[in-house]
Every structure is written in C-alpha cells, then in structure tokens.
C-alpha cells in the first residue's frame, strides 16, 4: 500500500544504483533464478512511500572500477535521479595485482562526475566476511575506504559503513561462495541505506549479529571447505588467471530509469 510522504520521510522520487555483484544482488536468489539484493529491496521501500518512484540498476557482477566508470557512470549521470548509489573498487582489491593509486583516481573520477547530477550521492564501506581472505586483503580494503571517506567529505556524499557493522562480518550472513551476502545480509544492507537516507528505522539493530548458534562440527567444516574450494574458489582463481569475469557479456540488471511497481 502506498502512502504519501510525511515531514519525517524524505521524498526521493528516483534511485540509480551502480556497481558489481554486490549491487546486482548476488546471492539473494529468487525462485525464477534472478537475483534481488539490497538495491531492489531499498527501491521497493522507497516506492512504497513515494508514488511514481523510479529505479534503475546498472550493476553487473565482476565489474572493476574502470569498467564501472566506462560503462555506468555517464549513463547514470544522464538519468538525473534524486539518489545515486556507487559501490565499486572492491573487486580490484581482490586481484593478485592491484594499483591502489589507479583505483583511487578512478573512484575520484566517478564521484566527481556523479555528484553534480543527483540530489544525494551514497557511497559505502563494503562489508567483509571474517576469515583469512579478509585478513589478507584488509590493507587494500581500508585504503579504498579511506578514499571513500575523503571523497564523501569533499562532495557532501553519504557513507554507509557496512564494514564496521558486526553483523555483516558474521559468516552466517554470507553465501556458500563466501563472496556474496545471503538474502538476510542484503536485507540488512537495505535497512542501513534506508536509515542513512533519513527514513525511520524499521530494524534499529540491523548491525548486530544474529543470536549465537553452536558452530558446525570439525568434520562438517572440512567437508564444506572442500566443497567451497571445488565449486567456487578454483573457478574464481581460473577467471583471475585468464582475465575473464563472471559478468562478461551480461547486460545491466535494470538499465532504464522506470517506475518501480510494488506488490
């Protein structure tokens, strides 16, 4: 049911989301085989309080920051949306070789081109699953986040700190591929952005981890580790070594800024 905006509800009329698999919505899989994700959830909430709300999602899995700048930034700027979200650069930090100076320059270029063309630009400190992968790449990630903080201060952008949320480091909110959030993880991201945009909290404790559960048995963990390596880690390494991406040839998720229909 749609309701008219109240003084405490921002009257944003449109949203464009840019990025990679995180913004595309992997691994929040729907029954029809498509992905939902935090951006779709956020759009649904915003549409519920703003009649005629429009939404586009230009994200494509696997994209590096250079590709986001080349393929998504100008397209998003031309749409003139009230809110633009930009999440990119993390895929770069996970590559064996990464020029963080280049990543910084490209992210700066993206922000400078987007900020003048929206009422509110939203940047994020991406979540990181606790474990050895996070520890290995933490210095690069934190260098990326420092750039995001600097750019936000310079261009009056919002920063949603998902990296600092204990819940989103909890392995239970990550899919079996250990690279993407579950549906519950995406729901919490949507709540975080919703609140950052000035909407009243629906889940004030989104940042807190789920209740404690007994850890799986040692043997079960080793079996899961082997399954993960076979199904996800080795193919991921293969793509890195051959320069391929999981998003090669895929179109943007929702390429046009169109009215978003709520159920």
Buried (B, 14 or more C-beta within 10 A) or exposed (E): EEEEEEEEBBEBBBBBBBBBBBBBBBBBBEEEEEBBBBBBBBBBBBBBBBEEBBBBBBBBBBBBBBBBBEBBBEBBBEBEBBBBBBBBBBBBBBEEEBEBEEBBBBBBBBBEBBBEBBEBBBBBBBBBBEEEBBEEBEEBBBBBBEBBBBBBEEBEBBBBBBBEBEBBBBEEBBBEBBBBBBBEBBBBBBBBBBBBBEBEEEBEEBBEBEEEEEEEEEEEEEEEEEEBEEEBBEEBEEBBEEEEBBBEEEEBBBEEBEEBEBE
